[in-house]
Amino acid sequence: MDTPQLIFNGLVVGSIIALTAVGLTLTYGILRLSNFAHGDFMTLGAYLTWVAKISGFNLGFSMILGGIGTIISMIIAEYLLWKPMRDRKATSTTLIIISIGLALFMRNGILLIWGGNNQNYQLPLVPATEFLGLKLAQDKLLVMGLAIVAIIALHLLLQKTKIGKAMRAVADNIDLARVSGINVENVVLWTWIITGALTALGGAMYGLIYTLKPTMGWFLILPMFASVILGGIGNPYGAIAGGLIIGIAQELSVSIPWLGSEYKLGVSLLIMIVILLIRPQGIFKGMM
């Protein structure tokens, strides 16, 4: 496969990683939570979208239902797990262990409810369009289009709305934000709403170009963390840039003769290690 086609494929995969990485970096920047269950919330969003799709709803409405279900599940986790732990001043290590336990619980719950077989959205096959030597599949173009719309909406929300400004203030200094009269609990709730919507959308987009399986989110958590670290922890714009870079790097690695496609995740790990050694603060320093 030629390099331009690999770059295009990398942009598609990177768009998915970028959206999910934004949610991961928001929860860290605002809640100081490294959520290892994030990938499994993505899986949940993809499966809820699939359930709605095979129940007879169109794809767009199915994505909305998948997003609502994912947001509700994240809010439940907030009030059952994360808020009580914050009230008890739990350490970051404790939170990480809890998130890993939540990931295992969700993954096995998905496996129990929907089984271990691969699933798909049962969309009609549409031949790819040839353009300048590139094969542009309709589902991949849809993924990139949805990612662009979501990124623009996120930018406008963070920069132009009152809740976006409050989120940036809390990420910068939570105590100062609270003294300034910002409702921190309201900001936390909105953080989960935005994170859930982006994560579910990323899962649904993944389902458009790949098959669904209960472990898919777990295998994507490494590229997500690599994107967050590469872009700068806590910075959503950095996570977007990092996700695109990771996606392109993973796809280009396929062209290396002695490196097979099964080593894509290894490329993410290598990039993450190199960035931590050379520039631990990432490409974009600072929060939001």
C-alpha positions, -999 to 999 in steps of 0.1 A, spaced: 0 0 0 14 34 -10 23 61 15 -6 86 7 -32 59 12 -15 49 46 -16 86 56 -53 89 48 -60 57 67 -39 71 96 -60 103 96 -92 82 99 -79 61 127 -63 91 143 -96 109 143 -112 82 164 -82 81 188 -83 119 190 -119 122 200 -116 95 227 -83 110 239 -100 144 244 -124 128 269 -95 111 287 -75 143 289 -105 163 301 -111 140 330 -75 142 340 -72 180 336 -104 187 356 -108 157 379 -71 146 381 -83 111 372 -63 88 350 -93 67 339 -82 32 327 -119 24 321 -122 50 294 -116 25 266 -144 3 280 -168 33 281 -159 37 244 -168 0 239 -201 5 257 -210 34 235 -202 14 204 -224 -15 215 -253 7 226 -252 23 191 -251 -12 176 -281 -23 197 -301 8 186 -291 2 149 -302 -34 148 -334 -25 166 -345 -5 135 -333 31 142 -312 49 116 -275 53 122 -276 90 133 -303 84 159 -285 52 171 -254 73 177 -274 97 198 -289 69 219 -254 54 223 -241 87 235 -270 92 260 -264 57 274 -227 63 277 -232 97 294 -256 81 319 -232 53 327 -204 78 333 -225 99 356 -235 68 376 -198 60 380 -192 96 391 -217 94 419 -210 58 430 -172 59 427 -154 91 418 -172 116 440 -170 95 472 -133 89 465 -127 126 460 -145 134 492 -122 109 510 -91 125 494 -82 93 477 -47 92 462 -41 90 425 -29 54 429 -61 44 445 -81 60 417 -61 42 391 -67 8 408 -104 15 410 -105 25 373 -88 -7 363 -114 -27 384 -142 -7 367 -127 -15 333 -127 -52 341 -163 -51 354 -175 -33 323 -156 -55 298 -169 -87 314 -204 -72 316 -204 -64 279 -191 -100 273 -219 -114 294 -247 -94 278 -237 -94 242 -213 -123 239 -178 -125 225 -187 -127 188 -177 -98 166 -206 -76 156 -211 -49 129 -236 -22 121 -249 -41 91 -246 -12 68 -248 -16 30 -215 -20 12 -206 10 -9 -176 8 -34 -147 32 -25 -143 63 -46 -110 68 -65 -95 103 -61 -60 112 -70 -49 76 -66 -65 73 -31 -93 49 -23 -118 69 -3 -143 46 14 -176 63 23 -175 51 59 -140 65 64 -150 99 49 -180 99 73 -157 92 102 -134 122 93 -164 144 87 -179 135 121 -146 141 138 -142 176 122 -177 186 133 -171 173 169 -137 191 172 -152 224 160 -182 220 184 -157 212 213 -136 243 204 -167 266 204 -179 251 237 -146 256 255 -138 290 241 -172 307 237 -195 294 264 -197 301 301 -193 264 311 -163 261 288 -146 290 305 -155 275 339 -140 242 329 -107 259 319 -107 278 352 -112 246 372 -85 228 352 -61 257 359 -68 260 397 -98 243 413 -95 261 446 -92 295 430 -122 286 408 -143 276 438 -134 309 457 -143 328 425 -179 315 428 -177 288 401 -199 258 408 -173 231 406 -198 202 409 -216 216 379 -184 217 360 -177 181 369 -211 171 356 -206 188 323 -171 173 320 -187 138 322 -214 148 297 -189 161 272 -165 131 278 -194 106 274 -206 122 242 -171 122 226 -162 88 238 -195 72 225 -190 90 192 -155 76 190 -168 41 197 -195 44 171 -170 57 145 -148 28 153 -177 5 146 -182 21 111 -148 9 99 -141 -21 121 -160 -49 138 -171 -45 174 -157 -68 201 -157 -66 239 -120 -60 241 -117 -33 215 -116 -4 240 -89 -21 261 -66 -24 231 -72 13 222 -64 26 257 -27 26 250 -29 48 219 -53 71 238 -28 76 267 0 80 241 -20 107 224 -27 125 257 10 124 267 22 134 233 -2 164 231 3 175 267 -16 160 296 -48 180 303 -48 198 270 -77 188 246 -61 205 216 -29 186 223 -49 153 226 -64 159 191 -30 166 176 -15 137 194 -43 113 183 -37 123 146 0 118 149 -4 84 166 -29 73 140 -6 82 111 24 67 128 6 34 134 -5 31 98 28 41 83 45 14 105 28 -12 83 50 -2 54 81 -12 73 91 -46 58 102 -62 91 73 -47 111 39 -63 107 5 -48 114 3 -66 147 30 -43 161 9 -11 157 3 -8 194 40 -12 199 45 20 179 22 39 202 41 26 232 74 36 216 62 71 209 49 75 244 82 63 259 103 86 237 81 117 245 83 109 282 121 108 280 126 138 257 97 162 264 75 149 293 52 180 291 42 170 256 38 192 225 15 217 241 25 226 277 -2 235 302 -39 228 307 -64 237 280 
